[in-house]
C-alpha cells in the first residue's frame, strides 16, 4: 500500500474519531467563521443558481471542518455539489445531500499543519428553484471548525442566504401576420398587421418594430390584445419584438421578421450583344439592378410594327437576362422587357429592332452586320477616326500648299519691296531734277532780266 493511501486512511479515521469526540467537548471560543455567498438574490422557477460556501479560519491553523446546511426542499432542489472546486484536500465522507430532508453534509480535512485562510472556498452548490416564494439556506448548529493541534471547535459565526424565488416568466407569444405571413418573402405592402396566440391571465403586451433582429421592447404595456397594425413603415428588413406581462413578470420576447420593398428596379437600357455566334438571331441583353429585394425574373413581349395597320402582339413570356430574336422575318419590331424584383415590383423598358435582312439589323442602339453588332457610338468612333484621318491628310496637303504659297508670296513681296524701293529712289531723283530745273529757271530769269537791263541801257545811250 502506498504512502499517500496510508496517510489518507489515517486522516479519515482520525478525523472521524475527532469529530465524534468533539461532540462531547465544550465549544472553544474562537473567531473562525463560515459564510454563504451570495447572501441574497432573486431567481426564477426552473432556473439554477450557485451558492458558494467559504471558510475563514480567523488566523488559526485548522485541519478539519464539518458543515451541515439546511434548505427548504419545497422551494429548492440540489442539482450537484462541486467536490472538485474546493480547498478541502481530503473528504472524510463524499459530500452528500438529501432533497427529501433538505440537508447537505460536508466533512473534510487538510494535511500537514492544516489551513490558515481568510476566504477559503469549501464548495459550490448548484440549486434549482422549484417553486416561488422566499427561502433560506443556513448552517446548522452541528457545523464545526477544528484546530490543528488541540482539535477545539473555533467556529464563532455564520451567516445565511435569503433568496426570492419568482415564477417563471411566460414564454414569448407565437407571432404571425395575415398581411405578411412568410418571414422569408418580400412584400410591397408597407402596412403590416400582426397577431399572436392568446395567453391566459396576461396583463398586457409590450412591442417595438425596428431593424434589430435581437431587439427588446421596453417594459411598458402598449396593447392589451391582438392585433396591432403599422402604416407606411420604411423599406428594408424590419422586426417586430413582442413580450407579455403575466402575474407581474415580463416573459420572453418573440420576434417576427418582415421584408418591405415597394420601389421598382432601377432604370436600365436593353442592348444587343456585341458578338453573336448565330447570325440568324439578334441577342437582346438587359441587366437591371434592384438594391433591396433583388431581381427575381423577367418577362418579354414583342410588337410587330411591320404593317402599321395590323400590329401583331405576342403574349408575355418568361425570359432570362437575354432574349434571342429571329432575323429571318424582315420588319420593325418593338421588344418590351419587364424586370420584376422579389416583392413583385417591376420596371418596363423597350428596344426597337429593324430587320432589313438576316445579315443587317438596325436598332436604336446600333447595327448588327453578319452577327457582329456595332453600336452607334462605335460606328461614330470609326467614322470619327476616318474623318480625322482624312482631315489630317487634307491638313497636311493644305499645309504643304500653304508653305509653297508662303514661299512664293514672300518672293513676290520681296520683289514688290524692291520695286517700291526703286520707285522711291526714282522719285527722289525726280525730285532732285525738279529742284535743279527750278534753280535753272530762276537763274535764267535772273540772267534774262539782267540782259534786258543791259540792252535797254545800250539803247538809251544810242538815242542820246
C-alpha positions as CSV (number, residue, x, y, z in Angstrom):
1,X,0.0,0.0,0.0
2,X,1.4,3.4,-1.0
3,X,2.4,6.1,1.5
4,X,-0.4,8.5,0.3
5,X,-3.0,5.9,0.7
6,X,-1.9,5.1,4.3
7,X,-1.9,8.8,5.1
8,X,-5.5,9.2,3.7
9,X,-6.8,6.2,5.7
10,X,-5.1,7.6,8.8
11,X,-6.5,11.1,8.2
12,X,-10.0,9.8,7.5
13,X,-10.0,7.6,10.6
14,X,-8.5,10.3,12.8
15,X,-10.9,13.0,11.7
16,X,-13.9,10.7,12.2
17,X,-12.8,9.9,15.7
18,X,-12.0,13.6,16.3
19,X,-15.5,14.8,15.2
20,X,-17.1,12.0,17.4
21,X,-15.0,13.1,20.4
22,X,-15.6,16.8,19.8
23,X,-19.4,16.4,20.2
24,X,-18.7,15.9,24.0
25,X,-16.3,18.8,24.3
26,X,-17.4,22.3,25.1
27,X,-17.2,24.9,22.2
28,X,-13.8,26.7,22.3
29,X,-14.2,30.5,21.9
30,X,-12.6,31.4,18.6
31,X,-13.1,33.8,15.7
32,X,-13.4,31.4,12.7
33,X,-16.5,31.7,10.6
34,X,-18.4,30.1,7.7
35,X,-20.2,32.1,5.2
36,X,-22.6,31.7,2.2
37,X,-22.3,33.8,-1.0
38,X,-24.4,35.3,-2.4
39,X,-26.4,36.1,0.7
40,X,-29.3,37.4,-1.3
41,X,-30.7,37.0,-4.8
42,X,-33.8,36.7,-7.0
43,X,-34.2,33.7,-9.2
44,X,-36.9,32.2,-11.3
45,X,-38.7,28.9,-11.0
46,X,-37.0,26.1,-13.1
47,X,-33.7,28.0,-13.3
48,X,-30.5,27.1,-11.5
49,X,-28.2,29.2,-9.4
50,X,-24.9,28.7,-7.5
51,X,-24.3,29.1,-3.8
52,X,-20.6,29.1,-2.6
53,X,-19.5,28.2,1.0
54,X,-16.4,30.0,2.3
55,X,-14.1,29.3,5.3
56,X,-12.4,32.0,7.4
57,X,-10.1,30.4,10.0
58,X,-9.6,33.6,11.9
59,X,-5.8,33.4,11.8
60,X,-5.8,29.8,13.2
61,X,-4.4,26.6,11.7
62,X,-7.4,24.4,11.0
63,X,-7.2,20.8,9.9
64,X,-10.9,19.7,9.9
65,X,-14.3,21.0,9.1
66,X,-17.8,19.7,9.4
67,X,-20.5,21.7,7.6
68,X,-24.3,20.9,7.8
69,X,-26.6,23.1,5.7
70,X,-30.4,23.2,5.7
71,X,-32.6,24.3,2.8
72,X,-36.4,24.2,2.1
73,X,-37.0,21.1,-0.2
74,X,-40.3,22.6,-1.3
75,X,-38.5,25.6,-2.8
76,X,-35.1,24.3,-3.7
77,X,-33.5,21.2,-5.1
78,X,-29.8,20.4,-5.1
79,X,-28.5,19.6,-8.5
80,X,-24.9,18.9,-7.6
81,X,-22.2,19.8,-5.0
82,X,-19.0,20.6,-6.8
83,X,-16.5,18.5,-5.0
84,X,-13.6,19.3,-7.3
85,X,-13.7,23.1,-6.7
86,X,-12.6,23.2,-3.1
87,X,-9.8,24.0,-0.7
88,X,-10.5,20.7,1.1
89,X,-7.7,18.2,0.4
90,X,-9.4,15.1,1.8
91,X,-13.1,14.5,2.3
92,X,-13.8,12.2,5.2
93,X,-17.1,11.3,3.5
94,X,-18.1,12.4,0.0
95,X,-20.3,15.5,0.1
96,X,-23.9,14.3,0.4
97,X,-27.3,15.9,0.2
98,X,-30.9,14.8,0.6
99,X,-33.6,16.7,-1.4
100,X,-36.3,15.0,0.7
101,X,-35.0,16.2,4.0
102,X,-33.3,19.4,2.8
103,X,-29.9,18.6,4.3
104,X,-26.4,19.0,2.9
105,X,-23.4,17.4,4.8
106,X,-19.7,18.2,4.2
107,X,-16.9,16.7,6.2
108,X,-13.2,17.2,5.2
109,X,-9.7,17.8,6.4
110,X,-6.4,19.4,5.5
111,X,-3.0,17.6,5.5
112,X,0.1,18.7,7.4
113,X,-0.3,21.8,9.6
114,X,-3.8,22.4,8.2
115,X,-5.0,25.5,6.5
116,X,-5.0,29.1,7.5
117,X,-7.1,31.3,5.3
118,X,-9.4,34.3,5.3
119,X,-11.5,33.2,2.4
120,X,-11.1,29.5,1.5
121,X,-13.7,28.1,-0.9
122,X,-15.2,24.9,0.6
123,X,-17.7,24.0,-2.1
124,X,-20.1,25.4,-4.7
125,X,-23.6,24.0,-4.6
126,X,-25.9,24.3,-7.6
127,X,-29.6,24.7,-6.6
128,X,-32.6,24.5,-8.9
129,X,-35.6,26.7,-7.9
130,X,-38.8,24.6,-8.0
131,X,-41.5,26.9,-6.5
132,X,-41.9,30.6,-5.9
133,X,-41.6,32.4,-2.5
134,X,-38.8,33.4,-0.1
135,X,-36.4,30.7,1.1
136,X,-33.2,30.4,3.1
137,X,-30.1,28.3,3.0
138,X,-28.5,28.2,6.5
139,X,-25.8,26.5,8.6
140,X,-27.0,24.0,11.3
141,X,-25.6,24.2,14.9
142,X,-23.8,20.9,14.2
143,X,-21.3,22.7,11.9
144,X,-17.7,22.8,13.3
145,X,-14.2,24.1,12.6
146,X,-11.5,22.2,14.4
147,X,-8.0,23.5,15.3
148,X,-5.0,21.6,14.0
149,X,-3.3,21.0,17.4
150,X,-6.0,20.8,20.0
151,X,-9.0,19.8,17.9
152,X,-11.0,22.5,19.6
153,X,-14.1,23.9,17.7
154,X,-13.3,27.6,16.9
155,X,-16.5,28.3,14.8
156,X,-17.9,31.5,16.2
157,X,-20.1,33.0,13.5
158,X,-22.1,32.0,10.4
159,X,-24.4,33.8,8.0
160,X,-27.3,32.6,5.8
161,X,-28.6,33.1,2.3
162,X,-32.0,34.5,1.8
163,X,-33.4,34.2,-1.8
164,X,-36.5,35.3,-3.6
165,X,-37.9,32.7,-6.0
166,X,-40.2,34.2,-8.5
167,X,-42.5,32.5,-11.1
168,X,-41.0,31.6,-14.4
169,X,-41.8,34.3,-17.0
170,X,-44.2,33.3,-19.7
171,X,-42.6,32.3,-23.0
172,X,-42.9,34.7,-25.9
173,X,-46.2,34.6,-27.7
174,X,-46.4,32.9,-31.1
175,X,-46.4,35.7,-33.6
176,X,-48.0,35.6,-37.1
177,X,-49.1,38.1,-39.7
178,X,-52.0,37.8,-42.1
179,X,-50.6,40.6,-44.3
180,X,-47.0,39.3,-44.4
181,X,-47.3,35.6,-43.5
182,X,-43.9,34.4,-44.8
183,X,-40.9,35.8,-43.0
184,X,-38.6,34.9,-45.9
185,X,-40.6,36.6,-48.6
186,X,-40.5,40.3,-49.7
187,X,-43.8,42.3,-49.9
188,X,-44.8,45.6,-51.4
189,X,-47.4,46.3,-48.8
190,X,-45.9,48.8,-46.2
191,X,-48.8,48.4,-43.8
192,X,-48.3,45.2,-41.8
193,X,-50.7,43.7,-39.3
194,X,-49.6,41.3,-36.6
195,X,-51.4,38.9,-34.3
196,X,-50.4,36.3,-31.7
197,X,-51.7,33.4,-29.7
198,X,-53.6,34.4,-26.6
199,X,-52.0,33.7,-23.3
200,X,-54.2,33.3,-20.2
201,X,-54.0,35.8,-17.3
202,X,-51.8,38.3,-19.3
203,X,-51.9,41.9,-18.1
204,X,-50.7,43.3,-21.4
205,X,-48.1,43.3,-24.1
206,X,-45.1,45.4,-25.0
207,X,-43.9,45.7,-28.5
208,X,-41.4,47.5,-30.8
209,X,-40.7,47.5,-34.5
210,X,-37.1,48.2,-35.6
211,X,-34.3,46.8,-37.7
212,X,-32.5,45.0,-34.8
213,X,-33.1,41.2,-35.1
214,X,-32.4,40.8,-31.3
215,X,-34.2,43.9,-30.2
216,X,-36.2,44.1,-26.9
217,X,-39.3,46.1,-26.2
218,X,-39.4,48.3,-23.1
219,X,-41.4,47.2,-20.0
220,X,-44.4,49.3,-20.9
221,X,-47.7,47.9,-21.8
222,X,-48.5,49.0,-25.4
223,X,-51.5,46.8,-26.1
224,X,-53.8,44.5,-24.1
225,X,-54.8,42.4,-27.1
226,X,-54.1,41.5,-30.7
227,X,-54.0,42.6,-33.5
228,X,-51.7,45.5,-33.9
229,X,-51.0,47.4,-37.2
230,X,-48.5,49.8,-38.7
231,X,-48.7,52.2,-41.6
232,X,-46.1,53.2,-44.2
233,X,-43.1,51.6,-42.5
234,X,-39.8,52.2,-44.2
235,X,-38.4,49.8,-46.7
236,X,-36.0,47.1,-45.8
237,X,-35.9,44.3,-43.2
238,X,-37.8,45.1,-40.0
239,X,-38.5,43.0,-36.9
240,X,-41.5,43.1,-34.5
241,X,-40.5,42.3,-30.9
242,X,-43.3,41.3,-28.5
243,X,-43.4,40.2,-24.9
244,X,-46.2,39.6,-22.4
245,X,-46.6,40.5,-18.8
246,X,-48.2,37.9,-16.6
247,X,-48.6,37.9,-12.8
248,X,-46.3,41.0,-12.7
249,X,-43.5,39.3,-14.6
250,X,-42.4,40.1,-18.2
251,X,-41.9,37.0,-20.3
252,X,-39.6,36.1,-23.1
253,X,-39.5,38.1,-26.3
254,X,-40.8,36.8,-29.6
255,X,-39.5,38.1,-32.9
256,X,-41.2,38.3,-36.3
257,X,-39.4,39.4,-39.5
258,X,-41.0,41.3,-42.4
259,X,-39.3,42.5,-45.6
260,X,-40.7,45.5,-47.4
261,X,-39.7,46.7,-50.9
262,X,-42.1,49.0,-52.7
263,X,-39.6,50.5,-55.1
264,X,-39.3,49.0,-58.6
265,X,-35.9,48.1,-60.1
266,X,-33.6,50.8,-61.3
267,X,-33.9,52.1,-64.9
268,X,-32.0,50.0,-67.4
269,X,-31.3,50.1,-71.2
270,X,-31.7,46.9,-73.3
271,X,-28.9,46.5,-75.8
272,X,-27.8,44.0,-78.4
273,X,-24.9,41.6,-77.6
274,X,-21.8,42.8,-79.3
275,X,-20.8,39.5,-80.8
276,X,-23.4,36.8,-81.7
277,X,-22.2,33.4,-82.8
278,X,-25.5,32.8,-84.6
279,X,-26.1,35.4,-87.4
280,X,-29.7,34.2,-87.7
281,X,-30.6,35.9,-84.4
282,X,-30.1,39.1,-82.6
283,X,-29.5,38.8,-78.9
284,X,-31.2,41.4,-76.7
285,X,-29.4,41.8,-73.3
286,X,-30.6,43.5,-70.2
287,X,-29.1,43.8,-66.7
288,X,-31.3,45.7,-64.3
289,X,-30.4,46.3,-60.6
290,X,-32.7,46.2,-57.6
291,X,-30.9,47.3,-54.4
292,X,-33.4,45.9,-51.9
293,X,-35.0,42.6,-52.6
294,X,-33.1,41.9,-55.8
295,X,-34.2,40.8,-59.3
296,X,-36.5,37.8,-59.4
297,X,-37.5,37.2,-63.0
298,X,-38.1,38.8,-66.4
299,X,-41.0,38.8,-68.9
300,X,-40.8,39.6,-72.6
301,X,-43.4,40.9,-75.1
302,X,-42.9,41.7,-78.8
303,X,-44.9,44.0,-81.0
304,X,-44.6,43.6,-84.8
305,X,-44.9,47.1,-86.5
306,X,-44.1,45.9,-90.0
307,X,-47.7,46.6,-91.1
308,X,-48.8,49.7,-89.2
309,X,-52.4,48.9,-89.9
310,X,-52.1,45.4,-88.5
311,X,-49.8,45.4,-85.4
312,X,-49.2,42.0,-84.0
313,X,-48.6,41.4,-80.3
314,X,-47.2,38.3,-78.6
315,X,-48.2,37.3,-75.0
316,X,-45.8,37.9,-72.1
317,X,-43.1,35.3,-72.0
318,X,-40.6,34.4,-69.2
319,X,-37.0,35.1,-70.1
320,X,-33.5,35.1,-68.7
321,X,-31.2,38.1,-68.7
322,X,-31.1,37.9,-72.6
323,X,-33.5,37.2,-75.4
324,X,-32.9,36.0,-79.0
325,X,-35.0,37.4,-81.8
326,X,-35.1,35.6,-85.1
327,X,-33.9,37.7,-88.0
328,X,-35.5,35.6,-90.8
329,X,-38.6,37.8,-90.8
330,X,-38.0,41.3,-92.1
331,X,-39.7,44.2,-90.4
332,X,-39.9,46.6,-87.5
333,X,-40.2,45.1,-84.0
334,X,-40.6,46.5,-80.5
335,X,-39.3,44.3,-77.7
336,X,-40.7,45.2,-74.2
337,X,-38.9,43.9,-71.1
338,X,-40.3,43.8,-67.6
339,X,-37.8,43.2,-64.8
340,X,-39.6,42.1,-61.6
341,X,-38.0,42.2,-58.1
342,X,-38.7,39.7,-55.4
343,X,-41.5,41.9,-54.0
344,X,-43.4,42.0,-57.3
345,X,-42.4,45.5,-58.3
346,X,-41.4,45.8,-62.0
347,X,-39.7,48.2,-64.3
348,X,-40.5,48.2,-68.1
349,X,-38.1,49.2,-70.8
350,X,-38.2,48.6,-74.6
351,X,-35.9,48.5,-77.6
352,X,-36.8,48.8,-81.3
353,X,-35.3,46.4,-83.9
354,X,-35.4,46.9,-87.7
355,X,-34.5,43.7,-89.6
356,X,-33.6,44.5,-93.2
357,X,-32.1,41.0,-93.8
358,X,-30.7,38.2,-91.7
359,X,-27.3,39.9,-92.1
360,X,-28.4,43.5,-91.5
361,X,-30.3,44.6,-88.4
362,X,-30.7,48.2,-87.2
363,X,-31.8,49.2,-83.7
364,X,-31.8,52.5,-81.8
365,X,-28.5,51.5,-80.3
366,X,-26.6,50.4,-83.4
367,X,-26.3,48.0,-86.3
368,X,-25.7,44.2,-86.5
369,X,-23.9,43.0,-89.6
370,X,-23.4,39.3,-90.1
371,X,-23.7,38.6,-86.4
372,X,-21.4,41.4,-85.4
373,X,-23.2,44.2,-83.5
374,X,-21.8,47.7,-83.9
375,X,-23.3,50.2,-81.5
376,X,-23.7,53.7,-82.8
377,X,-21.0,55.0,-80.5
378,X,-18.6,52.6,-82.1
379,X,-19.7,53.5,-85.6
380,X,-19.3,57.1,-84.7
381,X,-15.9,56.4,-83.3
382,X,-14.9,54.6,-86.6
383,X,-16.3,57.5,-88.7
384,X,-14.6,59.9,-86.4
385,X,-11.3,58.2,-86.9
386,X,-11.8,58.1,-90.7
387,X,-12.8,61.7,-90.8
388,X,-10.0,62.6,-88.5
389,X,-7.5,60.7,-90.7
390,X,-8.9,62.3,-93.9
391,X,-8.8,65.7,-92.2
392,X,-5.2,65.1,-91.2
393,X,-4.2,64.2,-94.8
394,X,-6.1,67.3,-96.1
395,X,-4.4,69.3,-93.4
396,X,-1.0,68.1,-94.4
397,X,-1.8,68.9,-98.1
398,X,-3.1,72.3,-97.3
399,X,-0.1,72.9,-95.0
400,X,2.3,71.9,-97.8
401,X,0.4,74.1,-100.3
402,X,0.3,76.9,-97.8
403,X,4.1,76.6,-97.3
404,X,4.7,76.8,-101.0
405,X,2.3,79.7,-101.3
406,X,4.1,81.4,-98.5
407,X,7.5,81.0,-100.2
408,X,6.1,82.4,-103.5
409,X,4.3,85.2,-101.6
410,X,7.5,86.1,-99.7
411,X,9.4,86.2,-103.0
412,X,6.7,88.4,-104.6
413,X,6.7,90.6,-101.5
414,X,10.5,90.9,-101.7
415,X,10.3,91.8,-105.4
416,X,7.5,94.2,-104.7
417,X,9.5,95.7,-101.9
418,X,12.5,96.1,-104.4
419,X,10.2,97.7,-107.0
420,X,8.9,100.0,-104.3
421,X,12.4,100.9,-103.3
422,X,13.3,101.6,-106.9
423,X,10.3,103.8,-107.3
424,X,11.2,105.6,-104.1
425,X,14.7,106.2,-105.4
426,X,13.4,107.3,-108.8
427,X,11.0,109.6,-107.1
428,X,13.8,111.1,-105.1
429,X,15.9,111.5,-108.3
430,X,13.0,113.2,-110.0
431,X,12.6,115.5,-107.0
432,X,16.2,116.4,-107.2
433,X,15.9,117.1,-111.1
434,X,12.9,119.3,-110.5
435,X,14.8,121.2,-107.9
436,X,17.7,121.7,-110.4
437,X,15.2,122.7,-113.1
438,X,13.6,125.2,-110.7
439,X,17.0,126.6,-109.8
440,X,18.0,126.8,-113.6
441,X,14.7,128.6,-114.4
442,X,15.3,131.1,-111.7
443,X,18.9,131.6,-112.8
444,X,17.6,132.0,-116.4
445,X,15.1,134.5,-115.3
446,X,17.7,136.4,-113.4
447,X,20.1,136.4,-116.3
448,X,17.3,137.3,-118.7
449,X,16.4,140.3,-116.6
450,X,20.0,141.4,-116.3
451,X,20.4,141.1,-120.1
452,X,17.3,143.1,-120.6
453,X,18.6,145.9,-118.4
454,X,21.9,145.8,-120.4
455,X,20.1,146.0,-123.7
456,X,17.9,148.8,-122.5
457,X,20.8,150.7,-121.2
458,X,22.6,150.3,-124.6
459,X,19.6,151.5,-126.5
460,X,19.2,154.5,-124.2
461,X,22.8,155.5,-124.9
462,X,22.3,155.2,-128.6
463,X,19.4,157.6,-128.5
464,X,21.4,160.2,-126.8
